Amino acid sequence: AGMQGRAAAYRLQAANRARRMSAHEEALGHLESGLALVRMLPDGADRMQLEFGLQTALGTVLISMHGYASPGVDRAFLRARELARALGDPPEVLHVLLGQVMFHLMRGQMDKAWQEGEHLLELAERIEGQAQWSAYLVTIHVLLGVTALYRADYAGAHEHLETTFALYDGDRHRDLAYQQGQDPAVAARAFRARLLWLRGYPGQALGAAQ
């Protein structure tokens, strides 16, 4: 069991290296091999922690390969969420929850996206001050703002998008565009323009878009 556990951990490390180089097929192969090894391990916290890391990485790789709305993304993150609950919701669960919110948003499941987003915000506020906390918070407010917009909650959308601007720091959060595929401040500006147009302010919307 010890050798299989170490081998699974090495597979996760190799997958993360491949993912950073955008070698998604290679990363997927490592993760699938790692999960096969994990299934041979005895039950316990060590097994759950290792599988949590593998499932979280798997969901992220599948997003890059097939998009946020892929059923495989949902399966990976659902399993990671189940493991996170058993492990007492470690801070790393925020990444899983972000993926789930995006899954529901891209599927048009706005009420579910909103529910998951509010839970995500509560968890993020609970770990204030920890590594990457502010980056998660910026991204969460963008997602809640977009979700509120699509639910026709224009006041809620305005509140969350403006909070994004208040929290965003260009120096501290510049890597988010690479990590998430878009800069949250740019996304918030785009959706603020759409919000202004829907509220009947086309001139302001044009200015915000520019």
Beta strands, then each sheet from edge to edge (+ up, - down):
end
